[in-house]
Amino acid sequence: MTAPHRPIWARTPNERRLSALYPERALARGREGEARLTCIVQDGGALDCDRVSETPGGFGAAAVRVARTFRHAPQLADGSNAIGTPVNLRVVFRIDDDPRGRG
């Protein structure tokens, strides 16, 4: 497998979508966290991902769900086909304490 390339995103999740995918138990306990995934770009730009790490536990499965909302561009920066390209993804879950940020 070659080294991961810098991804070119065709679609990323918005704040509302990220909030909807926040792990419910962690949110209820006021816990924040993150997970690192290693992914392969599939046909149509979808990502097939596996957990590498999660801190604290419980955020990995949610990060994989978030990864499903990303879409990679069909081509890499050099113009080659992106299918089969490895991508590292870090998904951070933070609680917004600013009431103006809630909708």
FENPE-V921505 format. One line per field, one symbol per residue. phi: phi as a letter, one per 30 degrees, with the letter a starting at -180 (. if undefined). burial: # if it has 24 or more other C-alpha atoms within 12 Angstrom, else .. A space follows every 10 residues. Layout:
BEGIN
phi=???
burial=???
END
This chain:
BEGIN
phi=.dddcddcdd abddeddddd cdeeddddci ccaabcbcbb dceiidccbb dcabbddjcd ddddddeddd bdddbdedjd ddejddbcbc cccbcddded dcb
burial=....#.###. .#.....##. ###..#.... .######### ##..###### #.##...### ########## ######.... .######### ###.#..... ...
END
